[in-house]
Amino acid sequence: MVMQAYQYYFMTSLPALPGLGENPPISLAELCERSADMPEVHAAVTAVLLEHDLMLRQGVLAGELEEASPAVLTEQQSRGEAPLPGYLQVEGEKERLIGDDATWEAYFRHVAAIGKSLGSPFLCEWVGFEVSLRNALVIARAKVLELTADEYIVAAELADKEAEVEDIVGQWSSAENPLAAQLALDQGRWDWLSDSGVWFSFSIDEVAAYARGLVLLHRWRRFKKD
């Protein structure tokens, strides 16, 4: 991948990410705003930050959060008062038992498509890891509840079959409470990100990895406050 000068200057203008558990150096909205004039950089940033917004929206609609501060979606979309972007609305698909599963499946396919269009191996590999982890959690939950997991699997074609998620699922399943379980998942995600090997490349891959790290820092801080 040929490094563009604007990507170099963009990355060098950003504050370094601290370790997981420390305060995020900038807000997600600021990262989104800083990238707004660079189409490829902005596409990578928003593809990653959208995951954060969708999780907040899910929390608001489930009554777990009173409000959300989205970086990509509008406030109305995050509250379910306006439709999601068209690329997250899949028509012609069979109805899912859990409505959000269709949205997440569309999201992962969207990010994979963005990754291919930008020539970003990281985005495609991240999707493969996330889909594998999500589906492994589905299988683990289904086993406990004595349910069939097939109806809850999303975007199976995108899963990275080589992703090492068993230890993460094990940490999640043995956690003492839901908060500890969520933190175990995000620690596993952080470890995967740290090993992704895209740092100091000043490429679109590093842009996306930075955005992902910033999301995890913000989420960890929110969970700890809760």
C-alpha positions as CSV (number, residue, x, y, z in Angstrom):
1,M,0.0,0.0,0.0
2,V,1.5,3.4,-1.0
3,M,1.6,5.8,1.9
4,Q,0.0,9.1,1.1
5,A,1.5,12.3,2.6
6,Y,-1.8,13.4,4.1
7,Q,-2.0,10.1,6.0
8,Y,1.4,10.7,7.5
9,Y,0.6,14.2,8.6
10,F,-2.8,13.1,10.0
11,M,-1.3,10.3,12.1
12,T,1.6,12.5,13.4
13,S,-0.9,15.1,14.4
14,L,-2.8,12.7,16.7
15,P,-1.9,12.2,20.4
16,A,-0.4,8.8,21.2
17,L,-2.8,6.3,22.6
18,P,-2.1,5.3,26.3
19,G,-2.6,1.9,27.7
20,L,-6.0,0.3,28.2
21,G,-7.6,1.7,31.4
22,E,-6.0,5.2,31.0
23,N,-7.9,8.3,29.9
24,P,-8.5,8.6,26.1
25,P,-6.4,11.6,24.7
26,I,-9.2,12.9,22.4
27,S,-12.9,12.3,21.9
28,L,-14.3,10.1,19.2
29,A,-16.2,13.0,17.7
30,E,-12.9,15.0,17.5
31,L,-11.2,12.2,15.6
32,C,-14.1,12.0,13.2
33,E,-14.0,15.8,12.7
34,R,-10.2,15.8,12.1
35,S,-10.6,13.3,9.3
36,A,-13.5,15.0,7.6
37,D,-11.5,16.6,4.8
38,M,-9.7,13.4,3.8
39,P,-12.1,11.0,2.2
40,E,-10.1,7.8,2.5
41,V,-9.1,8.5,6.1
42,H,-12.6,9.6,7.0
43,A,-14.0,6.4,5.5
44,A,-11.7,4.2,7.6
45,V,-12.4,6.2,10.8
46,T,-16.1,6.3,10.4
47,A,-16.3,2.6,9.6
48,V,-14.7,1.8,12.9
49,L,-16.4,4.4,15.0
50,L,-19.8,3.3,13.8
51,E,-19.4,0.1,15.8
52,H,-19.2,2.3,18.9
53,D,-22.4,4.2,17.9
54,L,-24.3,1.0,17.2
55,M,-23.4,-0.4,20.6
56,L,-24.6,2.8,22.3
57,R,-27.8,2.8,20.2
58,Q,-28.4,-0.8,21.3
59,G,-27.9,0.2,24.9
60,V,-30.3,3.1,24.6
61,L,-33.0,1.1,22.9
62,A,-32.7,-1.7,25.6
63,G,-33.0,0.9,28.4
64,E,-29.5,0.3,29.6
65,L,-28.4,3.9,28.7
66,E,-30.4,7.1,29.1
67,E,-28.6,8.8,26.2
68,A,-25.8,8.4,23.7
69,S,-23.2,10.7,22.3
70,P,-22.6,9.2,18.8
71,A,-19.7,10.1,16.6
72,V,-21.1,9.0,13.3
73,L,-24.8,8.5,13.7
74,T,-27.2,11.4,14.5
75,E,-28.6,11.6,17.9
76,Q,-32.0,10.8,16.4
77,Q,-30.6,7.6,14.9
78,S,-28.9,6.6,18.2
79,R,-32.3,6.9,19.9
80,G,-34.2,4.9,17.3
81,E,-36.1,8.0,16.2
82,A,-34.7,8.1,12.7
83,P,-33.8,5.2,10.3
84,L,-30.2,4.0,10.2
85,P,-28.1,4.7,7.0
86,G,-29.2,2.7,4.0
87,Y,-26.1,0.4,4.1
88,L,-27.3,-0.9,7.5
89,Q,-30.8,-1.7,6.2
90,V,-30.9,-5.1,4.4
91,E,-34.0,-5.9,2.5
92,G,-34.9,-9.4,1.3
93,E,-33.1,-11.1,4.2
94,K,-35.0,-13.6,6.3
95,E,-36.3,-12.1,9.6
96,R,-33.9,-12.6,12.4
97,L,-34.9,-13.8,15.9
98,I,-33.0,-10.8,17.3
99,G,-33.6,-7.8,15.1
100,D,-30.2,-6.3,15.9
101,D,-28.5,-9.3,14.4
102,A,-29.5,-8.1,10.9
103,T,-28.0,-4.7,11.6
104,W,-24.7,-6.1,12.9
105,E,-24.5,-8.5,9.9
106,A,-25.0,-5.5,7.6
107,Y,-22.4,-3.5,9.5
108,F,-19.7,-6.2,9.3
109,R,-20.3,-6.6,5.6
110,H,-20.1,-2.8,5.2
111,V,-16.8,-2.6,6.9
112,A,-15.4,-5.5,4.9
113,A,-16.4,-3.7,1.7
114,I,-14.8,-0.5,2.9
115,G,-11.6,-2.4,3.8
116,K,-11.5,-3.9,0.3
117,S,-12.2,-0.6,-1.4
118,L,-9.4,1.2,0.6
119,G,-7.0,-1.7,0.3
120,S,-6.9,-2.1,4.0
121,P,-6.0,-5.6,5.2
122,F,-6.5,-4.4,8.8
123,L,-10.1,-3.6,8.4
124,C,-10.8,-6.9,6.8
125,E,-8.9,-8.8,9.4
126,W,-10.6,-6.9,12.2
127,V,-14.0,-7.8,10.8
128,G,-12.9,-11.5,10.6
129,F,-11.7,-11.4,14.3
130,E,-14.9,-9.6,15.5
131,V,-17.2,-11.9,13.7
132,S,-15.4,-14.9,15.0
133,L,-15.5,-13.6,18.5
134,R,-19.1,-12.6,18.3
135,N,-20.2,-16.0,16.9
136,A,-18.1,-17.9,19.4
137,L,-19.9,-16.0,22.2
138,V,-23.2,-16.9,20.6
139,I,-22.3,-20.6,20.6
140,A,-21.2,-20.4,24.2
141,R,-24.4,-18.7,25.3
142,A,-26.5,-21.1,23.3
143,K,-24.9,-24.1,24.9
144,V,-25.6,-22.8,28.4
145,L,-29.2,-22.0,27.5
146,E,-29.6,-25.2,25.5
147,L,-30.5,-23.4,22.4
148,T,-29.5,-23.9,18.7
149,A,-26.9,-21.3,17.9
150,D,-27.4,-21.3,14.1
151,E,-30.3,-18.7,14.2
152,Y,-28.0,-16.2,16.0
153,I,-24.8,-16.5,13.9
154,V,-24.0,-13.4,11.9
155,A,-21.9,-13.0,8.7
156,A,-20.4,-16.4,9.0
157,E,-18.6,-16.0,5.6
158,L,-16.5,-13.2,7.0
159,A,-15.3,-15.0,10.1
160,D,-11.6,-15.7,10.5
161,K,-11.4,-19.4,11.1
162,E,-7.9,-19.0,12.4
163,A,-8.7,-16.3,15.0
164,E,-7.7,-17.3,18.5
165,V,-10.8,-16.4,20.5
166,E,-11.2,-19.5,22.8
167,D,-9.2,-17.9,25.6
168,I,-11.2,-14.7,25.4
169,V,-14.5,-16.6,25.5
170,G,-13.1,-18.6,28.5
171,Q,-12.3,-15.4,30.4
172,W,-15.7,-14.0,29.6
173,S,-17.5,-17.2,30.7
174,S,-15.6,-17.4,34.0
175,A,-16.1,-13.7,34.9
176,E,-17.7,-12.9,38.2
177,N,-20.2,-10.4,36.9
178,P,-21.4,-8.8,33.6
179,L,-19.0,-5.9,34.0
180,A,-16.0,-8.1,34.5
181,A,-17.2,-10.2,31.5
182,Q,-17.3,-7.1,29.2
183,L,-13.9,-6.0,30.4
184,A,-12.5,-9.4,29.7
185,L,-13.8,-9.2,26.1
186,D,-12.3,-5.8,25.5
187,Q,-9.0,-6.8,27.1
188,G,-8.9,-9.6,24.5
189,R,-9.8,-7.1,21.8
190,W,-7.0,-4.8,23.0
191,D,-4.5,-7.6,23.0
192,W,-5.5,-8.5,19.4
193,L,-5.1,-4.9,18.4
194,S,-1.7,-4.6,20.0
195,D,-0.5,-7.6,18.0
196,S,-2.0,-6.4,14.7
197,G,1.4,-5.2,13.4
198,V,0.3,-2.0,11.7
199,W,1.8,0.6,14.0
200,F,4.1,3.3,12.6
201,S,3.2,2.4,9.1
202,F,1.3,5.8,8.7
203,S,-1.1,3.9,6.4
204,I,-4.9,3.6,6.2
205,D,-4.4,0.5,8.3
206,E,-2.8,2.5,11.1
207,V,-5.6,5.1,10.9
208,A,-8.2,2.3,11.4
209,A,-6.2,0.7,14.2
210,Y,-5.9,4.0,16.0
211,A,-9.6,4.6,15.7
212,R,-10.2,1.1,17.1
213,G,-7.9,1.7,20.0
214,L,-9.6,5.0,20.8
215,V,-13.0,3.3,20.8
216,L,-11.8,0.7,23.3
217,L,-10.3,3.3,25.6
218,H,-13.6,5.3,25.7
219,R,-15.6,2.1,26.2
220,W,-13.4,0.9,29.1
221,R,-13.7,4.3,30.8
222,R,-17.5,4.3,30.4
223,F,-17.8,0.8,31.9
224,K,-15.5,1.7,34.8
225,K,-17.7,4.8,35.5
226,D,-20.8,2.7,35.4
